Amino acid sequence: MRVIRGKRNGPTVFISAAIHGDELNGIEIIRRLRKLNILKKLRGTLILVPVVNVYGMMNLSRYLPDRRDLNRSFPGSSKGSLASRVAKIFFDEIVLKCDLGIDLHTASIHKSNLPQIRTNIDDENTFRLAKAFEAPVVLHSELRDGSLRSVAQEKGVPILLYEAGEALRFDEQSIRIGVKGIVNVLRANEMLPKTPNKKVAKTPIITKTSKWIRSIESGMLRTIKALGETVYENEVIAYIDEPLGDESFEILSPYDGIIIGKSEIPLIQEGDAVFHIANFKNLEVADKKLEYFSEDAIEQSEFYELNNEEIIE
């Protein structure tokens, strides 16, 4: 853990990663974040927790050794299971001492996520910070019992959840969007100085509903659409081929939207989650907003050159 305290008083914010031990992108995001020159101008306090689930990370596992999901174990108990005890310590010693949290995640094993912020968009302040992050998508996400975000919100600590990339893998674009996004949120929260002559902020795609599309058959998955692409209702997005036969089955999009998550393994069983599609009606607008994926590559390089002493060791 690293605590960075500014010279002037201000909010206290925690950044956490690896609540699921196999979600590694966030660890690298925090490593790069703490090297930024701009943090010398911090107002308030930043608490960096790059690995919450140390046990899971050491075993390359999403879970703790007791096979429990740490992100379903909050607020925890000092007399409970290992997951419950870890949750209790992290929640009491870190979360409850903060005014805001940013929790970094990836997709689960063998899946990948388009960079996205999940939060309660019905809350005005949380929604404002979610848009400030400038991830491609902001998704309204319902609270889940025992999750960090659910329990923290009950205690008055709002949390932005950043989902991007794949478990057990580094994704450079997801990492760069994450670092820049956190700085954007700290600026919007008046903890870092505003950028002079800043370009107009890019507006993310805002959506309230999404759905995982599940496989209708077992076989070999042959995808037609990629992560971040727009799809139309009833459009073919993948085929499932029989490995020992000639028959193929179509997977269709249930509505107009954007692919924000997908399976990365070709061998699938009936009922497996294959595509995560966010509902969005105006696909022409969505396509224009998603264009900044390629445009941001140059901007992100400039951001690192201006703000970072040492990106690659």
C-alpha positions in Angstrom: 0.0 0.0 0.0 1.2 3.6 -0.7 -0.3 6.7 0.8 0.3 10.0 -1.0 -0.6 13.1 1.1 -0.8 16.5 -0.6 0.4 19.7 1.0 -3.1 21.1 1.1 -6.2 19.6 2.6 -8.7 17.9 0.4 -10.7 14.7 -0.1 -9.3 11.2 0.6 -9.6 8.7 -2.3 -8.5 5.1 -2.5 -7.5 3.3 -5.7 -7.7 -0.5 -5.4 -6.8 -3.4 -7.7 -6.7 -7.2 -7.7 -9.7 -7.8 -5.4 -9.9 -10.7 -7.8 -6.4 -12.1 -7.7 -6.1 -12.9 -11.4 -7.1 -9.3 -12.5 -3.6 -7.8 -13.1 -4.2 -4.7 -15.3 -5.1 -2.6 -12.2 -1.7 -3.5 -10.5 0.1 -1.9 -13.5 -2.2 1.1 -13.6 -1.4 1.9 -10.0 2.3 1.3 -10.5 2.3 3.9 -13.3 0.0 6.3 -11.6 2.3 6.6 -8.5 5.2 7.7 -10.8 3.3 10.7 -12.3 4.9 14.1 -11.7 1.5 15.7 -11.4 0.9 14.0 -8.1 3.3 16.4 -6.5 0.5 18.9 -6.9 -2.1 16.7 -5.1 -4.6 18.3 -2.8 -5.9 15.8 -0.2 -4.9 12.2 0.2 -4.5 9.3 -2.2 -4.4 5.7 -0.9 -3.1 3.2 -3.4 -3.8 -0.5 -2.8 -2.4 -2.4 -5.9 -3.2 -5.9 -4.5 -6.1 -6.5 -2.2 -6.3 -10.2 -2.7 -2.6 -11.2 -2.2 -3.5 -14.9 -1.8 -5.4 -15.0 -5.1 -2.6 -13.2 -7.0 0.1 -15.6 -5.7 -2.0 -18.5 -6.9 -3.1 -16.8 -10.2 -6.7 -17.3 -9.0 -9.8 -15.1 -8.9 -10.6 -16.4 -5.4 -9.0 -16.8 -2.0 -7.8 -20.2 -0.8 -11.2 -20.8 0.8 -12.7 -20.6 -2.7 -14.7 -17.5 -1.8 -15.1 -14.4 -3.9 -13.7 -11.5 -2.0 -16.1 -9.1 -3.9 -19.1 -10.9 -2.5 -17.7 -11.0 1.1 -18.1 -7.3 2.2 -18.4 -5.8 4.8 -16.8 -8.9 6.2 -16.3 -10.2 9.8 -13.3 -10.6 12.0 -14.6 -14.0 13.0 -15.6 -15.3 9.6 -13.9 -17.1 6.7 -10.6 -15.9 5.3 -12.4 -13.9 2.6 -14.6 -12.4 5.2 -11.6 -11.4 7.4 -9.7 -9.8 4.5 -12.9 -7.9 3.5 -13.3 -6.7 7.0 -9.8 -5.3 7.3 -9.8 -3.6 3.9 -13.3 -2.1 4.4 -12.6 -0.8 7.9 -9.1 0.4 7.5 -9.3 1.8 4.0 -12.7 2.2 2.5 -14.5 3.8 5.5 -11.7 6.4 5.8 -12.3 7.7 2.3 -14.6 10.0 0.4 -14.4 8.2 -2.9 -13.0 5.0 -4.3 -11.9 3.8 -7.8 -11.9 0.0 -8.0 -10.0 -1.6 -10.9 -11.1 -4.8 -12.5 -10.8 -6.9 -15.7 -13.1 -9.5 -17.2 -13.0 -13.0 -15.7 -10.8 -15.8 -17.1 -11.0 -16.3 -20.9 -13.1 -13.2 -21.4 -12.2 -9.6 -22.2 -13.9 -6.3 -21.5 -14.0 -3.1 -23.5 -12.8 -0.3 -21.1 -15.8 0.9 -19.2 -16.9 2.5 -16.0 -19.7 0.9 -14.0 -21.5 3.0 -11.4 -24.8 4.4 -10.3 -25.6 7.0 -13.0 -28.7 8.1 -11.1 -26.4 9.7 -8.6 -25.5 13.2 -10.0 -21.9 13.4 -8.5 -21.0 9.8 -9.3 -22.3 10.2 -12.8 -20.2 13.4 -13.3 -17.0 11.6 -12.2 -17.8 8.6 -14.3 -18.0 10.8 -17.4 -14.9 12.6 -16.4 -12.9 9.3 -16.5 -13.4 9.3 -20.3 -13.6 5.5 -20.8 -15.5 4.6 -24.0 -18.6 3.4 -22.1 -20.4 4.3 -18.8 -22.7 1.5 -17.8 -25.3 1.8 -15.1 -24.7 -1.2 -12.9 -27.1 -2.6 -10.3 -25.6 -3.3 -6.9 -24.8 -6.9 -5.9 -25.1 -8.2 -2.4 -21.8 -8.4 -0.6 -19.9 -6.4 -3.3 -17.5 -3.6 -2.3 -19.5 -1.0 -4.2 -22.8 -2.0 -2.7 -21.6 -2.0 0.9 -19.5 1.2 0.4 -22.5 3.1 -1.1 -24.6 2.1 2.0 -21.9 3.8 4.1 -21.8 6.9 1.9 -18.6 6.1 0.0 -19.3 6.2 -3.8 -17.2 4.0 -6.0 -16.3 4.0 -9.7 -15.6 0.5 -11.0 -13.3 0.4 -14.0 -13.6 -2.8 -16.1 -11.0 -3.3 -18.9 -9.1 -6.1 -20.5 -8.7 -9.8 -19.6 -7.7 -11.8 -16.5 -4.0 -12.8 -16.3 -3.0 -10.5 -19.1 -1.7 -6.9 -19.5 -3.6 -4.8 -22.1 -1.7 -1.7 -22.9 -4.6 0.4 -24.1 -6.7 -0.5 -21.1 -3.8 0.4 -18.8 -3.2 3.8 -20.4 -7.0 4.6 -20.4 -7.0 3.6 -16.7 -4.1 5.9 -15.7 -5.4 8.9 -17.7 -8.9 8.2 -16.4 -7.9 8.3 -12.8 -6.1 11.6 -13.3 -9.2 13.0 -15.0 -11.3 12.0 -12.0 -8.9 13.5 -9.5 -9.0 16.7 -11.5 -12.8 16.7 -11.6 -12.7 16.1 -7.8 -10.5 19.2 -7.4 -7.6 17.2 -6.1 -5.3 18.0 -9.1 -5.1 21.2 -11.1 -7.1 21.6 -14.2 -5.3 21.3 -17.5 -5.0 24.7 -19.2 -6.6 25.0 -22.6 -7.9 21.4 -22.3 -9.7 20.1 -25.3 -13.4 19.4 -25.1 -13.9 16.3 -23.0 -14.9 13.2 -25.0 -18.4 12.1 -24.1 -18.6 8.4 -23.4 -21.5 6.1 -24.5 -24.0 6.0 -21.7 -26.2 2.9 -21.3 -28.5 1.6 -18.7 -29.0 -1.9 -19.9 -26.7 -4.8 -21.1 -27.0 -8.5 -21.5 -24.7 -11.5 -21.8 -25.6 -13.6 -24.8 -25.1 -17.3 -24.1 -24.2 -20.1 -26.5 -27.1 -22.1 -27.9 -25.0 -25.1 -28.7 -21.6 -26.7 -27.8 -18.8 -26.5 -30.4 -16.1 -24.2 -31.8 -16.8 -20.5 -31.7 -16.1 -18.5 -34.8 -16.7 -14.8 -34.1 -17.8 -12.3 -36.7 -17.8 -9.2 -34.5 -15.0 -7.9 -32.3 -14.9 -6.1 -29.0 -16.0 -2.5 -29.3 -18.0 -3.0 -32.5 -21.6 -1.9 -33.0 -24.2 -4.6 -33.9 -27.8 -4.4 -35.1 -30.8 -6.4 -33.9 -30.8 -9.9 -35.3 -27.3 -9.5 -36.9 -25.1 -12.5 -37.0 -22.3 -11.9 -34.5 -20.8 -15.4 -34.4 -21.1 -19.0 -35.5 -20.8 -22.2 -33.5 -19.4 -25.0 -35.7 -19.6 -28.7 -34.9 -16.0 -29.9 -34.5 -16.8 -33.4 -36.0 -19.6 -32.3 -38.4 -20.6 -29.8 -41.0 -23.4 -28.0 -39.2 -23.1 -24.4 -38.0 -25.4 -22.4 -35.7 -25.8 -18.7 -35.7 -25.6 -16.4 -32.7 -27.7 -13.3 -33.2 -27.6 -9.9 -31.5 -30.9 -9.4 -29.5 -30.9 -5.7 -30.1 -28.9 -2.7 -31.4 -25.9 -2.1 -29.3 -22.1 -2.3 -28.6 -20.1 -5.3 -27.8 -18.5 -4.5 -24.4 -17.3 -8.0 -23.4 -16.7 -11.3 -25.2 -15.3 -14.8 -24.8 -11.7 -15.3 -25.9 -11.7 -19.1 -26.0 -13.0 -20.8 -29.1 -14.1 -24.0 -27.4 -17.5 -23.4 -25.8 -20.3 -25.4 -24.2 -24.0 -24.8 -24.4 -25.0 -22.0 -22.0 -21.5 -20.4 -21.9 -21.5 -16.6 -21.9 -20.2 -15.5 -25.3 -20.9 -11.7 -25.9 -21.8 -8.9 -23.5 -23.8 -6.4 -25.4 -24.8 -2.9 -24.1 -28.1 -1.7 -25.5 -27.7 1.5 -27.5 -30.1 2.7 -30.2 -28.2 5.3 -32.1 -25.4 3.2 -33.6 -24.2 6.1 -35.8 -23.5 8.2 -32.7 -21.9 5.2 -31.0 -19.5 4.6 -33.9 -18.3 8.2 -33.8 -17.8 8.1 -30.1 -15.8 4.9 -30.3 -13.5 6.4 -33.0 -11.4 8.0 -30.2 -9.9 4.5 -29.4 -7.5 5.1 -32.3 -7.3 8.9 -31.9 -6.4 8.6 -28.2 -3.2 6.6 -28.9 -1.3 9.8 -29.7 -2.9 11.8 -27.0 -2.1 9.2 -24.4 1.6 9.1 -25.5 1.7 12.9 -25.1 0.1 12.6 -21.6 2.8 10.2 -20.5 5.6 12.4 -21.8 4.2 15.5 -20.0 3.3 13.8 -16.7 5.6 10.8 -16.2 9.2 10.6 -15.2 9.7 6.9 -15.9 7.1 4.8 -17.7 9.3 1.9 -18.6 11.9 0.7 -16.1 
